[in-house]
């Protein structure tokens, strides 16, 4: 009787693990395109020069 219970428990355990659902998630990469205008670069360059001239010990 005990052997039958052990066998039944083993079969139940195998049956439960055989039906485990699998979830797969695919994530697509995100691509970001940025275009800087020459005017933006020039303005940033001027702002940095002004900041350095106001604070010479900054760097």
Secondary structure, 3 states (H helix, E strand, C coil): CHHHHHHHHHHHHHHHHHCCCCCCCCCCCCCCCCCCCHHHHHHHHHHHHHHHHHCCCCC
